[in-house]
Amino acid sequence: MRSTIGPLDRERLHELLESQPFVRHLEVVETTESTNDDVRRLAAGGSPSGTVVVANHQRSGRGRAGRRWHSAPGLGVYVSVLFRPEIPIAEPTRWTLISALAACEACRRVARCEVEIVWPNDLYHGGRKLAGTLTELRSASGVVQEIVVGTGFNVHHVSSDFPADLRGRATSLAMAGGARDLDRESLAALYVERLAERLRALQGGAWDELRDAWYLHAPGARGSRVVLRRPGVPDVVGVTRGIDDAGALRLENGDGSIVVVRSSDSLVKKGA
């Protein structure tokens, strides 16, 4: 049975998020084109690190490689966060992985169901996608000046809420058998809290510990047979061998050599 849906509780979101030391500016909107675009606009106007935008509906939500993110009103929750790094960012892909980790931890705690990370930035249940993150950077003279991390969560959807082409590939926390009292406000607040904690640890040099935590929720990152597809070159079939220090996925080729898979590459399970 579908959970109750409708507008986000603005008052409750302000109460939950503004109590967090990290959050310095918060906007809760009913409808927007894209929460990432909203945060980038606020950043251009001088908003500080810790700026957060939460939306009930996106008209032009997007994911990795410019793919459209279906963002029906009243069913999901869409959160974008601004960071202004205190130290130079040498490996920006790490931020994408840590965002996925924070999102996975929040989903598991709020919905109390199994959720796993599929490298680099997606959350799945039962082979179907239920959330995804998008990290966008702005740099000058080779130095990252701001990072916008956006995450869209499918929460109350039932199958018929998705477009026909997504029904066999998408799911939601409700469809995954999550808790009946699914609370989008708590999910958004917990995600921001976990993201802030994880990124503070990353900037503090705790990459090895964070990578180990990421592995706990990303079983496919080691020992899975996958196909790497790149335009203009033959497919590469191999076995995943974890992530390197830059956050790239390592793929062992048939001859034993290692191929580095970047976040712009297309990767599918063998046989898909």
Secondary structure, DSSP 8 states (H G I E B T S, - for coil): ------S--HHHHHHHHHTSTT--EEEEEEEES-HHHHHHHHHHTT--TTEEEEEEEESS-B-GGG-B----TTTEEEEEEEE--SS--S-THHHHHHHHHHHHHHHHHHH-S--EEETTTEEEETTEEEEEEEEEEEEETTEEEEEEEEEEEE-S--GGGS-GGGTTTB--TTTTT--TT--HHHHHHHHHHHHHHHHHHHHTT-HHHHHHHHHHT-GGGEEEEEEEE-TTS--EEEEEEEE-TTS-EEEE-TTS-EEEE-TTSEEEETT-
